[in-house]
Amino acid sequence: MLYQTYQTQSDFFDPLRKFAAMAADTVGTQLNGAPRPSFWGNLGAGYELIARATLTHSRPSYGIDSVTVGNQEVAITEEAADVTPFGTLLHFKKNIDQAQPRVLIIAPLSGHFATLLRATVRTMLSEHDVYITDWHNARDVPLSAGRFGFEDYTTHLIRFLEKIGPGAHMVAVCQPCVSALVAASVMAQGNHPAQPRSMTLMAGPIDTRVQPTKVNELAKGKPIDWFEKNMIATVPSRYAGAGRRVYPGFVQLMAFMSMNMDRHVKAHRELYENIAKGNIEKAEQTKAFYDEYFAVLDLAAEFYLETVQLVFQEHTLPLGQLTYQGQKVEPAAIKRTTLFTVEGERDDICAVGQTLAAHDLCTSLRPYRKRHHMQAGVGHYGVFSGKSWQNQIYPQVKNVILQSD
């Protein structure tokens, strides 16, 4: 009943949100750039916040139409290089003469769309030929498409690397760092021609036994049966994935927000004040963040449950117990893929040391093929977006790719 309850509540308040949106437009039209009397400004701000009090379930646009390559502005075309029911290998294609290192950015499948990595993509596009794992919303995937579990995620990464071709690089952000390491290990064990030349793992839970965070403790605090009973819902009949069991994106969002509720309340209080006072630029920045943050996607139940169990509860990869298609996963088989790990000093989702643990598993890599960077003063999102990412982390990622290409 979880999903149906959420949907009923959303439908109930939808007329109110639509009315508030029209009222906010009306107030804005009356002001029309004129100085804002406090009453009208406050009224318009209140209406707008009511209108925005909802979630969306469709992927936002990446909004990257062009990029500067050298001293030339080059158009970007989004092209599906490969498509499965559960994900698209999206290519940000540029019409340029020079070859650039091909990079697969591996996006998390944790309740948000891959557009959460928009800033990561935009930064890398000038100097790299960029692809991304553009995961689909599980509630839109028909039951006839079958299951999508932890192994299927890894299989997708291998398939996408095959599609890109030998010589590509991987950049994994957050949760998929584990699957990226598994894919690289499996490909190395099979001497696969498309195994990546470099693998950058950013703020990922390779070994959550290291300095467990609140997120890690929550994952270990209940047996897996509890998660299945309380966190999994059935997609309602109105959607293409009707009947599919999912971990709803709105549940994940509420969990994330509850960790920093004071911060979100403060942000919306400031948004209200900026709208009321006509501080358009500051208001638009906040709205852009929450437009992305409130766009959620559902995860296939089997992927969510297997990830919780294998990664956060049983620690199967660092303990040497993880298997892929019946074969033991051996990170020690990786010999030709350069490993670069990145962590944020203030990361309260993936603590310092959890990603670094990958170095202990890749025992066959020569020292010159291993690098680590801990970015001072940043939290989880600062590792892959913002000024620290652009000015300090990205240059090191670029160097690792260039040295390995």
MOWO-V521199 format. One record per pair of residues at least 12 apart in sequence whose C-alpha atoms are under 8 Angstrom apart, sorted by the first residue. I is the first residue (numbers start at 0). J is the second residue. Records with the same first field share a line. If there is no record, write none. Layout:
BEGIN
I = J + J
END
This chain:
BEGIN
0 = 232 + 233
1 = 232 + 233
2 = 232 + 233 + 234 + 235 + 247
3 = 235
9 = 53
15 = 50
16 = 49 + 50 + 51 + 52
17 = 50
18 = 50
19 = 46 + 47 + 49 + 50
20 = 46 + 47 + 49 + 50
22 = 43 + 46
23 = 42 + 43 + 44 + 46 + 47
26 = 39 + 42 + 43
27 = 43
35 = 275 + 276 + 277
37 = 275 + 276
39 = 275
40 = 274 + 275 + 276 + 277
41 = 271 + 272 + 274 + 275
42 = 275
43 = 274 + 275
44 = 271 + 272 + 274 + 275
45 = 271
48 = 271
53 = 293
54 = 249 + 293 + 294 + 295
55 = 293 + 294 + 295
56 = 136 + 294 + 295 + 296
57 = 136 + 294 + 295 + 296
58 = 112 + 114 + 294
59 = 112 + 114 + 291 + 294
60 = 114
61 = 114 + 117
63 = 75 + 121
64 = 76
66 = 121 + 124 + 125
67 = 125
68 = 125 + 126
69 = 125
73 = 93 + 94 + 95
74 = 93 + 94
75 = 91 + 92 + 93 + 94
76 = 90 + 91 + 92 + 93
77 = 89 + 90 + 91 + 92
78 = 90 + 91 + 92
80 = 162
81 = 159 + 162
84 = 135 + 140 + 144
85 = 134 + 135 + 136 + 137 + 140 + 147
86 = 132 + 133 + 134 + 135
87 = 132 + 133 + 134 + 135
88 = 130 + 131 + 132 + 133 + 159
89 = 130 + 131 + 132 + 133
90 = 129 + 130 + 131
91 = 124 + 128 + 129 + 130
92 = 128 + 129
93 = 128
99 = 126 + 127 + 128
100 = 126 + 127 + 128 + 167 + 168 + 400 + 401 + 404
101 = 127 + 128 + 129 + 130 + 163 + 166 + 167 + 168
102 = 127 + 128 + 129 + 130 + 167 + 168 + 169 + 170
103 = 129 + 130 + 131 + 132 + 160 + 167 + 168 + 169 + 170
104 = 120 + 129 + 130 + 131 + 132 + 169 + 170 + 171 + 172
105 = 131 + 132 + 169 + 170 + 171 + 172 + 175 + 179
106 = 131 + 132 + 133 + 134 + 171 + 172 + 173 + 175
107 = 172 + 173 + 174 + 175
108 = 134 + 174 + 175 + 298
109 = 174 + 248 + 251 + 298
110 = 247 + 248 + 249 + 251 + 252 + 295 + 296 + 297 + 298
111 = 248 + 292 + 294 + 295 + 296
112 = 133 + 134 + 135 + 294 + 295 + 296
113 = 131 + 132 + 133 + 134
114 = 291
115 = 291 + 292
116 = 383 + 384
118 = 383 + 384 + 385
119 = 383 + 384
122 = 389 + 393
123 = 393
135 = 296
136 = 296 + 297 + 298
137 = 240 + 243 + 245 + 296 + 297 + 298 + 299
138 = 234 + 238 + 239 + 240 + 241 + 243 + 245 + 296 + 297 + 298
139 = 238 + 239 + 240 + 241
140 = 239 + 240
141 = 239 + 240 + 241 + 243
142 = 240 + 241 + 242 + 243
146 = 299 + 301
147 = 299 + 301 + 302
148 = 299 + 300 + 301 + 302 + 303 + 305
149 = 178 + 301 + 302 + 303 + 305 + 306
150 = 323 + 324
152 = 178
153 = 178 + 179 + 181 + 182
154 = 182
156 = 179 + 182
157 = 182 + 186
160 = 193 + 194 + 195
161 = 193
164 = 193
165 = 192 + 193 + 194 + 195
166 = 193 + 194 + 195 + 196 + 404
167 = 193 + 194 + 195 + 196 + 197
168 = 195 + 196 + 197 + 198 + 400
169 = 195 + 197 + 198 + 199
170 = 198 + 199 + 200 + 201
171 = 198 + 199 + 200 + 201
172 = 200 + 201 + 202 + 203 + 383
173 = 200 + 201 + 202 + 203 + 204 + 349
174 = 203 + 204
175 = 203
176 = 200 + 201 + 202 + 203 + 204 + 205
177 = 203 + 204 + 205 + 310 + 316
179 = 198 + 200
180 = 198 + 330
181 = 328 + 330
183 = 195 + 330 + 333 + 336
184 = 328 + 329 + 330 + 331 + 332 + 333
185 = 323 + 328 + 329 + 330
187 = 332 + 333 + 334
188 = 329 + 332 + 333
194 = 336
195 = 336
196 = 335 + 336 + 337 + 400 + 403 + 404
197 = 336 + 337 + 338 + 339 + 399 + 400 + 403 + 404
198 = 336 + 337 + 338 + 339
199 = 338 + 339 + 340 + 341 + 396
200 = 338 + 339 + 340 + 341 + 354
201 = 340 + 341 + 342 + 354 + 382 + 383
202 = 340 + 341 + 342 + 343 + 346 + 349 + 350 + 353 + 354 + 379 + 382
203 = 349 + 353 + 354
204 = 310 + 349 + 353 + 354
205 = 310 + 316 + 317 + 353 + 354 + 355 + 356 + 357
206 = 310 + 314 + 316 + 317 + 353 + 354 + 356 + 357
207 = 310 + 311 + 314 + 349 + 353
208 = 314 + 353
209 = 350 + 351 + 352 + 353
210 = 350 + 351 + 352 + 353
211 = 350
212 = 347 + 348 + 349 + 350
213 = 347 + 348
214 = 348
215 = 311 + 348
218 = 307 + 311 + 312
219 = 311 + 312
223 = 304 + 307 + 308
226 = 304
227 = 304
230 = 246 + 247 + 250
231 = 244 + 245 + 246 + 247 + 300
232 = 244 + 245 + 246 + 247
233 = 245
243 = 299
244 = 299 + 300
245 = 297 + 298 + 299 + 300 + 301
246 = 297 + 298 + 299 + 300 + 303
247 = 296 + 297 + 298
248 = 295 + 296 + 297 + 298
249 = 295 + 296 + 297
252 = 293 + 295
266 = 285
270 = 282 + 285 + 286
309 = 321
316 = 328
317 = 356 + 360
330 = 360 + 361 + 362
331 = 360 + 361 + 362 + 363 + 364
332 = 361 + 363
333 = 361 + 363 + 364
334 = 363 + 364 + 365
335 = 364
336 = 364 + 368 + 403
337 = 364 + 368 + 369 + 399 + 403
338 = 358 + 368 + 369 + 370
339 = 369 + 370 + 371 + 372 + 396 + 399
340 = 354 + 355 + 357 + 370 + 371 + 372
341 = 354 + 355 + 371 + 372 + 373 + 374 + 382 + 392
342 = 354 + 355 + 372 + 373 + 374 + 382
343 = 373 + 374 + 375 + 376 + 377 + 378 + 379 + 381 + 382
344 = 373 + 374 + 375 + 376 + 377 + 378
345 = 375 + 376 + 377 + 378 + 379
346 = 377 + 378 + 379
347 = 378 + 379
348 = 379
349 = 379
351 = 373
355 = 371
372 = 392
374 = 387 + 392
END
